[in-house]
């Protein structure tokens, strides 16, 4: 095989990843699957698309070896093929945020009080949570929390938050997070907390961002 043919083949193989990622819905699938494995039905509901279309997108991701699947009874359960796939999603999004003004503006529009939102000092937040100076709450579904969550975080799914407000101290700041910068669950949680008189803020980080930064995460049941 000629050198040019070899080089063409190498680039073609890498381009398979790019082709698989060239869809907004497939990127969203990666973000959701970074929270833990899910059935096609659950992914279809999460992305607001029909099961047939969700399956087609998952097939494309699997063809590029970005996701794996297993059968559980009558269901097919999907997961990322490795932590590096989650890291790839984070890095790709960070590059887009750095270079695309339209994306920067869109994030500012979806975030409550964007002028007061800054990138969190992750290690400082970890120490504050460890000392009990702030209360970190994970507003994702319970199953995602159990798969992985930020250290010292409490599971407070958005669907349960209003009924469980009495569990949160009023004299300490509440820090909410969800799946990452594109997730709006924590923004809704922040609005609810502030409306009820709590000192609260949100962070853009999720578990994927912490893992990509090489920071520890925890797993298991609710604190």
C-alpha positions in Angstrom: 0.0 0.0 0.0 1.3 3.4 -1.0 2.1 6.0 1.7 -0.7 8.3 0.5 -3.2 5.5 0.7 -2.1 4.7 4.2 -2.4 8.3 5.3 -5.9 8.5 3.7 -6.9 5.4 5.5 -5.7 6.8 8.9 -7.6 10.1 8.4 -10.7 8.2 7.3 -10.7 6.2 10.5 -10.4 9.2 12.7 -13.1 11.0 10.6 -15.5 8.2 11.6 -15.6 9.8 15.1 -16.3 13.2 13.6 -19.1 11.9 11.4 -20.7 10.2 14.4 -20.6 13.4 16.4 -22.0 15.6 13.6 -25.5 15.6 15.0 -26.9 17.7 17.9 -29.0 14.8 19.1 -26.0 12.4 19.2 -24.0 14.9 21.2 -26.9 15.1 23.6 -27.0 11.3 23.8 -23.4 11.3 24.8 -24.1 13.9 27.5 -27.0 11.9 28.9 -25.2 8.6 28.8 -22.2 10.2 30.6 -24.6 10.3 33.6 -25.1 6.5 33.5 -26.5 3.7 31.3 -30.0 4.0 30.0 -32.6 2.2 27.9 -33.6 3.3 24.5 -37.0 4.2 25.9 -35.5 6.4 28.5 -33.2 8.1 26.0 -36.1 8.6 23.6 -38.1 10.4 26.4 -35.1 12.4 27.5 -34.4 13.8 24.0 -38.1 14.2 23.1 -37.6 12.0 19.9 -39.3 8.8 19.0 -37.7 5.4 19.7 -37.0 4.6 16.1 -35.0 7.8 15.7 -33.2 7.4 19.0 -32.2 3.8 17.9 -30.8 5.2 14.6 -28.7 7.7 16.4 -27.4 5.1 18.9 -26.6 2.8 16.0 -24.4 5.5 14.4 -22.6 6.1 17.7 -22.1 2.4 18.2 -20.7 2.0 14.7 -18.0 4.5 15.7 -17.4 2.5 18.9 -18.5 5.4 21.1 -21.3 3.5 22.9 -21.8 -0.1 23.9 -25.1 -2.0 24.6 -26.4 -4.9 26.5 -29.7 -6.7 26.7 -31.7 -6.7 29.9 -34.8 -8.8 29.5 -36.8 -7.2 26.7 -34.8 -3.9 26.9 -31.6 -2.8 25.3 -29.4 -0.7 27.7 -26.8 1.7 26.3 -23.7 3.1 27.9 -20.6 5.0 26.8 -17.8 2.7 25.7 -15.3 4.5 28.0 -14.6 7.5 30.2 -12.6 9.0 27.4 -15.8 9.4 25.4 -17.3 11.5 28.2 -14.0 13.5 28.3 -14.2 13.9 24.5 -17.7 15.5 24.8 -16.4 17.9 27.5 -13.4 19.0 25.5 -15.5 19.4 22.3 -18.0 21.6 24.1 -15.2 23.6 25.8 -13.6 24.3 22.4 -17.0 25.3 21.0 -17.6 27.7 24.0 -14.2 29.2 23.5 -14.5 30.0 19.8 -18.2 30.4 19.1 -19.7 33.7 20.2 -23.2 32.4 19.4 -22.8 29.6 21.9 -21.5 32.0 24.6 -24.5 34.2 24.0 -26.9 31.2 24.1 -25.5 30.0 27.5 -25.8 33.5 28.9 -29.4 33.7 27.9 -30.4 30.3 29.5 -28.6 31.0 32.8 -30.3 33.0 35.5 -28.2 36.0 36.5 -25.3 35.3 34.1 -23.4 38.4 35.4 -23.0 36.7 38.7 -22.0 33.3 37.3 -18.3 32.5 37.2 -16.3 29.3 36.7 -16.1 27.6 40.0 -12.8 26.9 41.8 -13.4 23.2 42.0 -10.9 22.4 44.7 -12.1 25.3 46.9 -15.7 24.1 46.5 -14.7 20.6 47.5 -13.0 21.9 50.7 -16.0 24.1 51.5 -18.4 21.2 51.1 -16.1 18.9 53.2 -16.1 21.5 56.0 -19.9 21.9 55.8 -19.6 25.6 54.8 -21.8 25.0 51.8 -24.4 22.4 51.0 -24.0 20.9 47.5 -27.1 19.4 46.0 -27.4 17.2 42.9 -30.7 17.8 41.2 -30.4 15.1 38.6 -32.5 11.9 38.9 -31.6 9.6 41.8 -30.2 6.8 39.5 -27.7 9.3 38.0 -26.6 10.4 41.4 -26.0 6.8 42.5 -23.8 6.2 39.4 -21.6 9.1 40.2 -21.8 12.4 41.9 -19.6 15.2 43.3 -18.1 14.4 46.7 -20.2 15.5 49.7 -23.2 16.2 47.4 -26.7 15.4 48.5 -29.2 13.9 46.1 -32.1 16.3 45.7 -33.9 15.5 42.4 -35.6 18.5 41.0 -38.9 16.6 41.0 -38.6 16.2 44.8 -36.9 19.5 45.8 -40.0 21.5 46.7 -41.2 18.7 49.1 -37.8 18.4 50.7 -36.9 22.0 51.3 -37.0 21.5 55.0 -34.0 19.2 54.8 -31.8 22.2 53.7 -30.3 24.6 56.2 -31.3 28.3 55.7 -28.1 29.7 57.2 -25.7 28.1 54.7 -25.4 28.6 51.0 -26.9 25.9 48.8 -24.9 25.1 45.6 -26.9 23.2 42.9 -25.6 21.3 39.9 -26.9 18.9 37.3 -25.4 17.5 34.1 -23.2 20.4 33.0 -23.5 23.8 31.3 -26.3 22.8 28.9 -28.5 21.3 31.7 -31.3 23.5 33.0 -32.4 21.4 36.0 -30.1 23.4 38.3 -31.4 26.7 37.0 -34.9 25.7 37.8 -33.7 24.5 41.3 -32.0 27.9 41.8 -35.2 29.8 41.0 -37.2 27.7 43.4 -34.6 28.0 46.2 -34.3 31.8 45.9 -38.1 32.2 45.8 -38.3 30.3 49.1 -35.6 32.6 50.7 -32.6 30.3 50.5 -29.1 31.6 49.8 -28.3 29.6 46.7 -26.2 29.5 43.5 -25.6 27.1 40.8 -22.4 25.9 39.1 -22.1 24.9 35.4 -20.0 21.8 36.3 -21.4 18.3 36.3 -19.8 15.0 37.0 -18.3 14.8 33.5 -16.5 18.1 34.0 -15.0 17.0 37.3 -13.8 13.7 35.8 -12.3 15.4 32.8 -10.4 17.7 35.2 -9.0 14.7 37.0 -11.0 15.4 40.2 -12.6 12.6 42.3 -16.3 11.7 42.2 -18.3 9.5 44.5 -20.9 6.9 43.9 -23.6 5.1 45.8 -26.6 6.1 47.8 -27.9 9.4 49.2 -26.1 11.3 51.9 
